[in-house]
Amino acid sequence: MSAPLYNADILRLATNIPHHQRLNAPQATAERRSPVCGSRIVVDVSLTPDGRISALGQEVRACALGQASAALMGATAIGMDLAEIEATRDALADFLAGKRDDPGTWPGLEIFAPARPHVARHASIRLPFEALAAAMAEALQGHDL
């Protein structure tokens, strides 16, 4: 029997999302939506002079899986650079799609293993990392490194 898609760990994460307030003056903002389920996330970022995340804000309107993903993203993102965020985004997408056996090095993402056969849920799980990568790329466009 496979693990339940919505388990106690997912639900616990969904109720405790770090940085769950928008920033007052972000360097960049990105919004991503899942057309399949209607989940939406808005991510604000500010970066250090060397291009690492110094401040993060997020507005999450998603199912429990999307909320749990936003919680995991928010718990570890501060201090990361764009290459690390993009690598995590790509590893998570490949893990969900069955192209790799692990979700990479980001803490906690293995919790989404039961979602792998539920393709319609993948977009919601990926949204926080996609929005964060997009916001960082936008912030870096005007950033002197």
Rosetta constraint file for C-alpha pairs under 8 A:
AtomPair CA 2 CA 114 HARMONIC 7.05 0.50
AtomPair CA 3 CA 114 HARMONIC 5.69 0.50
AtomPair CA 4 CA 114 HARMONIC 6.52 0.50
AtomPair CA 5 CA 112 HARMONIC 8.00 0.50
AtomPair CA 5 CA 114 HARMONIC 5.39 0.50
AtomPair CA 5 CA 115 HARMONIC 5.81 0.50
AtomPair CA 6 CA 10 HARMONIC 6.02 0.50
AtomPair CA 6 CA 11 HARMONIC 6.81 0.50
AtomPair CA 6 CA 64 HARMONIC 7.50 0.50
AtomPair CA 6 CA 65 HARMONIC 7.52 0.50
AtomPair CA 7 CA 11 HARMONIC 6.28 0.50
AtomPair CA 8 CA 12 HARMONIC 5.98 0.50
AtomPair CA 9 CA 13 HARMONIC 6.23 0.50
AtomPair CA 9 CA 111 HARMONIC 7.84 0.50
AtomPair CA 10 CA 14 HARMONIC 6.14 0.50
AtomPair CA 10 CA 64 HARMONIC 6.83 0.50
AtomPair CA 10 CA 65 HARMONIC 6.66 0.50
AtomPair CA 10 CA 68 HARMONIC 5.71 0.50
AtomPair CA 10 CA 111 HARMONIC 7.40 0.50
AtomPair CA 11 CA 15 HARMONIC 6.53 0.50
AtomPair CA 11 CA 64 HARMONIC 6.27 0.50
AtomPair CA 11 CA 68 HARMONIC 7.18 0.50
AtomPair CA 12 CA 16 HARMONIC 6.75 0.50
AtomPair CA 12 CA 68 HARMONIC 7.90 0.50
AtomPair CA 13 CA 17 HARMONIC 6.78 0.50
AtomPair CA 13 CA 67 HARMONIC 7.24 0.50
AtomPair CA 13 CA 68 HARMONIC 4.78 0.50
AtomPair CA 13 CA 71 HARMONIC 5.96 0.50
AtomPair CA 13 CA 72 HARMONIC 7.57 0.50
AtomPair CA 14 CA 64 HARMONIC 5.42 0.50
AtomPair CA 14 CA 65 HARMONIC 7.26 0.50
AtomPair CA 14 CA 66 HARMONIC 7.83 0.50
AtomPair CA 14 CA 67 HARMONIC 4.61 0.50
AtomPair CA 14 CA 68 HARMONIC 4.34 0.50
AtomPair CA 14 CA 69 HARMONIC 7.93 0.50
AtomPair CA 14 CA 70 HARMONIC 7.98 0.50
AtomPair CA 14 CA 71 HARMONIC 6.63 0.50
AtomPair CA 15 CA 67 HARMONIC 7.66 0.50
AtomPair CA 15 CA 68 HARMONIC 7.89 0.50
AtomPair CA 16 CA 71 HARMONIC 6.49 0.50
AtomPair CA 17 CA 67 HARMONIC 7.07 0.50
AtomPair CA 17 CA 68 HARMONIC 7.43 0.50
AtomPair CA 17 CA 70 HARMONIC 6.44 0.50
AtomPair CA 17 CA 71 HARMONIC 4.19 0.50
AtomPair CA 17 CA 72 HARMONIC 7.82 0.50
AtomPair CA 17 CA 74 HARMONIC 6.91 0.50
AtomPair CA 17 CA 75 HARMONIC 7.92 0.50
AtomPair CA 18 CA 71 HARMONIC 5.81 0.50
AtomPair CA 18 CA 74 HARMONIC 5.22 0.50
AtomPair CA 18 CA 75 HARMONIC 5.95 0.50
AtomPair CA 19 CA 56 HARMONIC 6.12 0.50
AtomPair CA 19 CA 57 HARMONIC 4.95 0.50
AtomPair CA 19 CA 58 HARMONIC 6.09 0.50
AtomPair CA 19 CA 74 HARMONIC 6.24 0.50
AtomPair CA 20 CA 57 HARMONIC 5.90 0.50
AtomPair CA 20 CA 58 HARMONIC 5.00 0.50
AtomPair CA 20 CA 59 HARMONIC 5.94 0.50
AtomPair CA 20 CA 60 HARMONIC 7.47 0.50
AtomPair CA 21 CA 57 HARMONIC 5.16 0.50
AtomPair CA 21 CA 58 HARMONIC 5.58 0.50
AtomPair CA 21 CA 59 HARMONIC 6.27 0.50
AtomPair CA 22 CA 43 HARMONIC 7.49 0.50
AtomPair CA 22 CA 44 HARMONIC 6.36 0.50
AtomPair CA 22 CA 56 HARMONIC 7.80 0.50
AtomPair CA 22 CA 57 HARMONIC 4.41 0.50
AtomPair CA 22 CA 58 HARMONIC 5.38 0.50
AtomPair CA 22 CA 59 HARMONIC 6.36 0.50
AtomPair CA 23 CA 44 HARMONIC 6.08 0.50
AtomPair CA 23 CA 45 HARMONIC 7.51 0.50
AtomPair CA 23 CA 55 HARMONIC 7.83 0.50
AtomPair CA 23 CA 56 HARMONIC 6.93 0.50
AtomPair CA 23 CA 57 HARMONIC 5.23 0.50
AtomPair CA 23 CA 58 HARMONIC 8.00 0.50
AtomPair CA 26 CA 44 HARMONIC 5.62 0.50
AtomPair CA 26 CA 45 HARMONIC 5.32 0.50
AtomPair CA 26 CA 46 HARMONIC 5.24 0.50
AtomPair CA 27 CA 44 HARMONIC 7.49 0.50
AtomPair CA 27 CA 45 HARMONIC 5.95 0.50
AtomPair CA 27 CA 46 HARMONIC 4.95 0.50
AtomPair CA 27 CA 47 HARMONIC 7.28 0.50
AtomPair CA 27 CA 139 HARMONIC 5.49 0.50
AtomPair CA 28 CA 44 HARMONIC 5.82 0.50
AtomPair CA 28 CA 45 HARMONIC 5.62 0.50
AtomPair CA 28 CA 46 HARMONIC 6.90 0.50
AtomPair CA 28 CA 135 HARMONIC 5.34 0.50
AtomPair CA 28 CA 136 HARMONIC 6.96 0.50
AtomPair CA 28 CA 138 HARMONIC 5.98 0.50
AtomPair CA 28 CA 139 HARMONIC 4.99 0.50
AtomPair CA 29 CA 42 HARMONIC 6.96 0.50
AtomPair CA 29 CA 43 HARMONIC 5.54 0.50
AtomPair CA 29 CA 44 HARMONIC 4.38 0.50
AtomPair CA 29 CA 45 HARMONIC 6.47 0.50
AtomPair CA 29 CA 135 HARMONIC 5.03 0.50
AtomPair CA 29 CA 138 HARMONIC 7.78 0.50
AtomPair CA 30 CA 42 HARMONIC 5.70 0.50
AtomPair CA 30 CA 43 HARMONIC 5.43 0.50
AtomPair CA 30 CA 44 HARMONIC 6.71 0.50
AtomPair CA 30 CA 131 HARMONIC 5.40 0.50
AtomPair CA 30 CA 132 HARMONIC 7.05 0.50
AtomPair CA 30 CA 134 HARMONIC 5.93 0.50
AtomPair CA 30 CA 135 HARMONIC 4.78 0.50
AtomPair CA 31 CA 40 HARMONIC 7.18 0.50
AtomPair CA 31 CA 41 HARMONIC 5.66 0.50
AtomPair CA 31 CA 42 HARMONIC 4.27 0.50
AtomPair CA 31 CA 43 HARMONIC 6.38 0.50
AtomPair CA 31 CA 131 HARMONIC 5.77 0.50
AtomPair CA 32 CA 40 HARMONIC 5.79 0.50
AtomPair CA 32 CA 41 HARMONIC 5.58 0.50
AtomPair CA 32 CA 42 HARMONIC 6.59 0.50
AtomPair CA 32 CA 127 HARMONIC 6.13 0.50
AtomPair CA 32 CA 128 HARMONIC 7.92 0.50
AtomPair CA 32 CA 130 HARMONIC 7.21 0.50
AtomPair CA 32 CA 131 HARMONIC 5.58 0.50
AtomPair CA 33 CA 38 HARMONIC 6.45 0.50
AtomPair CA 33 CA 39 HARMONIC 5.61 0.50
AtomPair CA 33 CA 40 HARMONIC 4.35 0.50
AtomPair CA 33 CA 41 HARMONIC 6.59 0.50
AtomPair CA 33 CA 124 HARMONIC 7.93 0.50
AtomPair CA 33 CA 127 HARMONIC 7.05 0.50
AtomPair CA 34 CA 38 HARMONIC 5.20 0.50
AtomPair CA 34 CA 39 HARMONIC 5.23 0.50
AtomPair CA 34 CA 40 HARMONIC 6.50 0.50
AtomPair CA 34 CA 123 HARMONIC 5.81 0.50
AtomPair CA 34 CA 124 HARMONIC 6.07 0.50
AtomPair CA 34 CA 127 HARMONIC 7.49 0.50
AtomPair CA 35 CA 39 HARMONIC 7.61 0.50
AtomPair CA 36 CA 120 HARMONIC 6.62 0.50
AtomPair CA 36 CA 123 HARMONIC 7.84 0.50
AtomPair CA 37 CA 120 HARMONIC 7.67 0.50
AtomPair CA 37 CA 121 HARMONIC 7.71 0.50
AtomPair CA 37 CA 124 HARMONIC 7.47 0.50
AtomPair CA 38 CA 62 HARMONIC 7.34 0.50
AtomPair CA 39 CA 61 HARMONIC 5.72 0.50
AtomPair CA 39 CA 62 HARMONIC 4.13 0.50
AtomPair CA 39 CA 63 HARMONIC 6.52 0.50
AtomPair CA 39 CA 66 HARMONIC 7.25 0.50
AtomPair CA 39 CA 124 HARMONIC 6.01 0.50
AtomPair CA 40 CA 60 HARMONIC 6.26 0.50
AtomPair CA 40 CA 61 HARMONIC 5.09 0.50
AtomPair CA 40 CA 62 HARMONIC 5.78 0.50
AtomPair CA 40 CA 124 HARMONIC 7.96 0.50
AtomPair CA 40 CA 127 HARMONIC 7.53 0.50
AtomPair CA 41 CA 58 HARMONIC 6.92 0.50
AtomPair CA 41 CA 59 HARMONIC 5.63 0.50
AtomPair CA 41 CA 60 HARMONIC 4.61 0.50
AtomPair CA 41 CA 61 HARMONIC 6.03 0.50
AtomPair CA 41 CA 62 HARMONIC 7.28 0.50
AtomPair CA 41 CA 127 HARMONIC 6.68 0.50
AtomPair CA 41 CA 128 HARMONIC 6.45 0.50
AtomPair CA 41 CA 131 HARMONIC 7.09 0.50
AtomPair CA 42 CA 58 HARMONIC 5.50 0.50
AtomPair CA 42 CA 59 HARMONIC 5.09 0.50
AtomPair CA 42 CA 60 HARMONIC 6.62 0.50
AtomPair CA 42 CA 131 HARMONIC 6.80 0.50
AtomPair CA 43 CA 56 HARMONIC 7.17 0.50
AtomPair CA 43 CA 57 HARMONIC 5.75 0.50
AtomPair CA 43 CA 58 HARMONIC 4.48 0.50
AtomPair CA 43 CA 59 HARMONIC 6.63 0.50
AtomPair CA 43 CA 128 HARMONIC 7.55 0.50
AtomPair CA 43 CA 131 HARMONIC 5.96 0.50
AtomPair CA 43 CA 132 HARMONIC 5.89 0.50
AtomPair CA 43 CA 135 HARMONIC 6.75 0.50
AtomPair CA 44 CA 56 HARMONIC 5.66 0.50
AtomPair CA 44 CA 57 HARMONIC 4.93 0.50
AtomPair CA 44 CA 58 HARMONIC 6.16 0.50
AtomPair CA 44 CA 132 HARMONIC 7.73 0.50
AtomPair CA 44 CA 135 HARMONIC 6.67 0.50
AtomPair CA 45 CA 53 HARMONIC 6.68 0.50
AtomPair CA 45 CA 54 HARMONIC 7.52 0.50
AtomPair CA 45 CA 55 HARMONIC 5.64 0.50
AtomPair CA 45 CA 56 HARMONIC 4.74 0.50
AtomPair CA 45 CA 57 HARMONIC 6.55 0.50
AtomPair CA 45 CA 132 HARMONIC 7.71 0.50
AtomPair CA 45 CA 135 HARMONIC 6.46 0.50
AtomPair CA 45 CA 136 HARMONIC 6.70 0.50
AtomPair CA 45 CA 139 HARMONIC 7.59 0.50
AtomPair CA 46 CA 53 HARMONIC 6.00 0.50
AtomPair CA 46 CA 54 HARMONIC 5.59 0.50
AtomPair CA 46 CA 55 HARMONIC 5.03 0.50
AtomPair CA 46 CA 56 HARMONIC 6.64 0.50
AtomPair CA 46 CA 139 HARMONIC 7.41 0.50
AtomPair CA 47 CA 51 HARMONIC 5.35 0.50
AtomPair CA 47 CA 52 HARMONIC 5.18 0.50
AtomPair CA 47 CA 53 HARMONIC 4.53 0.50
AtomPair CA 47 CA 54 HARMONIC 4.97 0.50
AtomPair CA 47 CA 55 HARMONIC 6.85 0.50
AtomPair CA 47 CA 136 HARMONIC 7.87 0.50
AtomPair CA 47 CA 139 HARMONIC 7.41 0.50
AtomPair CA 48 CA 52 HARMONIC 5.22 0.50
AtomPair CA 48 CA 53 HARMONIC 6.26 0.50
AtomPair CA 48 CA 54 HARMONIC 5.57 0.50
AtomPair CA 49 CA 143 HARMONIC 7.63 0.50
AtomPair CA 49 CA 144 HARMONIC 7.40 0.50
AtomPair CA 49 CA 145 HARMONIC 6.59 0.50
AtomPair CA 50 CA 145 HARMONIC 5.64 0.50
AtomPair CA 51 CA 81 HARMONIC 5.99 0.50
AtomPair CA 51 CA 82 HARMONIC 7.52 0.50
AtomPair CA 51 CA 140 HARMONIC 6.88 0.50
AtomPair CA 51 CA 143 HARMONIC 7.60 0.50
AtomPair CA 51 CA 145 HARMONIC 6.87 0.50
AtomPair CA 52 CA 78 HARMONIC 7.51 0.50
AtomPair CA 52 CA 79 HARMONIC 5.21 0.50
AtomPair CA 52 CA 80 HARMONIC 5.18 0.50
AtomPair CA 52 CA 81 HARMONIC 4.42 0.50
AtomPair CA 52 CA 82 HARMONIC 7.32 0.50
AtomPair CA 53 CA 77 HARMONIC 6.92 0.50
AtomPair CA 53 CA 78 HARMONIC 5.03 0.50
AtomPair CA 53 CA 79 HARMONIC 4.94 0.50
AtomPair CA 53 CA 80 HARMONIC 5.63 0.50
AtomPair CA 53 CA 81 HARMONIC 6.45 0.50
AtomPair CA 53 CA 136 HARMONIC 8.00 0.50
AtomPair CA 54 CA 78 HARMONIC 5.83 0.50
AtomPair CA 54 CA 79 HARMONIC 6.18 0.50
AtomPair CA 55 CA 78 HARMONIC 6.66 0.50
AtomPair CA 56 CA 74 HARMONIC 7.58 0.50
AtomPair CA 56 CA 77 HARMONIC 7.95 0.50
AtomPair CA 56 CA 78 HARMONIC 7.13 0.50
AtomPair CA 60 CA 66 HARMONIC 7.95 0.50
AtomPair CA 60 CA 67 HARMONIC 6.61 0.50
AtomPair CA 60 CA 70 HARMONIC 7.41 0.50
AtomPair CA 61 CA 67 HARMONIC 7.64 0.50
AtomPair CA 62 CA 66 HARMONIC 5.20 0.50
AtomPair CA 62 CA 67 HARMONIC 5.83 0.50
AtomPair CA 62 CA 124 HARMONIC 6.97 0.50
AtomPair CA 63 CA 67 HARMONIC 6.16 0.50
AtomPair CA 63 CA 124 HARMONIC 7.38 0.50
AtomPair CA 64 CA 68 HARMONIC 5.95 0.50
AtomPair CA 65 CA 69 HARMONIC 6.18 0.50
AtomPair CA 65 CA 121 HARMONIC 7.65 0.50
AtomPair CA 65 CA 124 HARMONIC 6.72 0.50
AtomPair CA 65 CA 125 HARMONIC 5.77 0.50
AtomPair CA 66 CA 70 HARMONIC 6.16 0.50
AtomPair CA 66 CA 124 HARMONIC 4.77 0.50
AtomPair CA 66 CA 125 HARMONIC 4.67 0.50
AtomPair CA 66 CA 126 HARMONIC 7.54 0.50
AtomPair CA 66 CA 127 HARMONIC 7.01 0.50
AtomPair CA 66 CA 128 HARMONIC 7.44 0.50
AtomPair CA 67 CA 71 HARMONIC 6.18 0.50
AtomPair CA 68 CA 72 HARMONIC 6.31 0.50
AtomPair CA 68 CA 125 HARMONIC 7.89 0.50
AtomPair CA 69 CA 73 HARMONIC 6.07 0.50
AtomPair CA 69 CA 109 HARMONIC 7.65 0.50
AtomPair CA 69 CA 125 HARMONIC 5.54 0.50
AtomPair CA 69 CA 126 HARMONIC 7.40 0.50
AtomPair CA 69 CA 128 HARMONIC 6.58 0.50
AtomPair CA 70 CA 74 HARMONIC 5.91 0.50
AtomPair CA 70 CA 128 HARMONIC 5.27 0.50
AtomPair CA 70 CA 129 HARMONIC 7.88 0.50
AtomPair CA 71 CA 75 HARMONIC 6.08 0.50
AtomPair CA 72 CA 76 HARMONIC 6.77 0.50
AtomPair CA 72 CA 107 HARMONIC 7.35 0.50
AtomPair CA 72 CA 108 HARMONIC 6.56 0.50
AtomPair CA 72 CA 109 HARMONIC 7.29 0.50
AtomPair CA 73 CA 77 HARMONIC 5.80 0.50
AtomPair CA 73 CA 128 HARMONIC 6.73 0.50
AtomPair CA 73 CA 129 HARMONIC 6.80 0.50
AtomPair CA 74 CA 78 HARMONIC 7.56 0.50
AtomPair CA 76 CA 80 HARMONIC 7.97 0.50
AtomPair CA 76 CA 106 HARMONIC 7.80 0.50
AtomPair CA 76 CA 107 HARMONIC 7.68 0.50
AtomPair CA 77 CA 85 HARMONIC 7.84 0.50
AtomPair CA 80 CA 84 HARMONIC 6.18 0.50
AtomPair CA 80 CA 85 HARMONIC 6.87 0.50
AtomPair CA 81 CA 85 HARMONIC 6.44 0.50
AtomPair CA 82 CA 86 HARMONIC 6.00 0.50
AtomPair CA 82 CA 133 HARMONIC 6.41 0.50
AtomPair CA 82 CA 136 HARMONIC 6.28 0.50
AtomPair CA 82 CA 137 HARMONIC 7.08 0.50
AtomPair CA 83 CA 87 HARMONIC 6.02 0.50
AtomPair CA 84 CA 88 HARMONIC 6.19 0.50
AtomPair CA 85 CA 89 HARMONIC 6.08 0.50
AtomPair CA 85 CA 129 HARMONIC 6.90 0.50
AtomPair CA 85 CA 132 HARMONIC 7.49 0.50
AtomPair CA 85 CA 133 HARMONIC 6.02 0.50
AtomPair CA 86 CA 90 HARMONIC 6.08 0.50
AtomPair CA 86 CA 129 HARMONIC 7.79 0.50
AtomPair CA 86 CA 133 HARMONIC 6.07 0.50
AtomPair CA 87 CA 91 HARMONIC 6.01 0.50
AtomPair CA 88 CA 92 HARMONIC 5.98 0.50
AtomPair CA 88 CA 103 HARMONIC 7.78 0.50
AtomPair CA 88 CA 104 HARMONIC 6.58 0.50
AtomPair CA 88 CA 105 HARMONIC 7.52 0.50
AtomPair CA 88 CA 106 HARMONIC 6.58 0.50
AtomPair CA 88 CA 129 HARMONIC 7.53 0.50
AtomPair CA 89 CA 93 HARMONIC 6.25 0.50
AtomPair CA 89 CA 126 HARMONIC 6.94 0.50
AtomPair CA 89 CA 129 HARMONIC 5.37 0.50
AtomPair CA 89 CA 130 HARMONIC 6.42 0.50
AtomPair CA 89 CA 133 HARMONIC 7.87 0.50
AtomPair CA 90 CA 94 HARMONIC 6.14 0.50
AtomPair CA 91 CA 95 HARMONIC 5.98 0.50
AtomPair CA 91 CA 100 HARMONIC 7.75 0.50
AtomPair CA 91 CA 102 HARMONIC 7.93 0.50
AtomPair CA 91 CA 103 HARMONIC 5.41 0.50
AtomPair CA 91 CA 104 HARMONIC 5.57 0.50
AtomPair CA 92 CA 96 HARMONIC 6.13 0.50
AtomPair CA 92 CA 103 HARMONIC 4.92 0.50
AtomPair CA 92 CA 104 HARMONIC 6.98 0.50
AtomPair CA 92 CA 109 HARMONIC 7.47 0.50
AtomPair CA 92 CA 126 HARMONIC 7.17 0.50
AtomPair CA 93 CA 97 HARMONIC 6.13 0.50
AtomPair CA 93 CA 122 HARMONIC 7.71 0.50
AtomPair CA 93 CA 126 HARMONIC 6.76 0.50
AtomPair CA 94 CA 98 HARMONIC 6.08 0.50
AtomPair CA 94 CA 99 HARMONIC 4.87 0.50
AtomPair CA 94 CA 100 HARMONIC 5.79 0.50
AtomPair CA 94 CA 103 HARMONIC 7.57 0.50
AtomPair CA 95 CA 99 HARMONIC 5.80 0.50
AtomPair CA 95 CA 100 HARMONIC 4.94 0.50
AtomPair CA 95 CA 101 HARMONIC 6.09 0.50
AtomPair CA 95 CA 102 HARMONIC 5.84 0.50
AtomPair CA 95 CA 103 HARMONIC 5.08 0.50
AtomPair CA 95 CA 116 HARMONIC 7.65 0.50
AtomPair CA 96 CA 103 HARMONIC 7.84 0.50
AtomPair CA 96 CA 112 HARMONIC 7.70 0.50
AtomPair CA 96 CA 113 HARMONIC 7.24 0.50
AtomPair CA 96 CA 115 HARMONIC 7.19 0.50
AtomPair CA 96 CA 116 HARMONIC 4.78 0.50
AtomPair CA 96 CA 119 HARMONIC 7.94 0.50
AtomPair CA 96 CA 122 HARMONIC 6.56 0.50
AtomPair CA 97 CA 116 HARMONIC 6.55 0.50
AtomPair CA 97 CA 119 HARMONIC 7.71 0.50
AtomPair CA 98 CA 116 HARMONIC 7.02 0.50
AtomPair CA 102 CA 110 HARMONIC 6.92 0.50
AtomPair CA 103 CA 109 HARMONIC 6.00 0.50
AtomPair CA 103 CA 110 HARMONIC 6.01 0.50
AtomPair CA 104 CA 109 HARMONIC 7.93 0.50
AtomPair CA 112 CA 116 HARMONIC 7.08 0.50
AtomPair CA 115 CA 119 HARMONIC 7.50 0.50
AtomPair CA 115 CA 121 HARMONIC 6.83 0.50
AtomPair CA 115 CA 122 HARMONIC 7.23 0.50
AtomPair CA 116 CA 122 HARMONIC 7.48 0.50
AtomPair CA 118 CA 122 HARMONIC 7.07 0.50
AtomPair CA 119 CA 123 HARMONIC 7.99 0.50
AtomPair CA 121 CA 125 HARMONIC 6.66 0.50
AtomPair CA 122 CA 126 HARMONIC 6.23 0.50
AtomPair CA 123 CA 127 HARMONIC 6.11 0.50
AtomPair CA 126 CA 130 HARMONIC 6.16 0.50
AtomPair CA 127 CA 131 HARMONIC 5.95 0.50
AtomPair CA 128 CA 132 HARMONIC 6.06 0.50
AtomPair CA 129 CA 133 HARMONIC 6.07 0.50
AtomPair CA 130 CA 134 HARMONIC 6.21 0.50
AtomPair CA 131 CA 135 HARMONIC 6.12 0.50
AtomPair CA 132 CA 136 HARMONIC 6.10 0.50
AtomPair CA 133 CA 137 HARMONIC 6.12 0.50
AtomPair CA 134 CA 138 HARMONIC 6.23 0.50
AtomPair CA 135 CA 139 HARMONIC 6.17 0.50
AtomPair CA 136 CA 140 HARMONIC 6.07 0.50
AtomPair CA 137 CA 141 HARMONIC 6.43 0.50
AtomPair CA 138 CA 142 HARMONIC 7.66 0.50
AtomPair CA 139 CA 143 HARMONIC 6.53 0.50
AtomPair CA 140 CA 144 HARMONIC 7.71 0.50
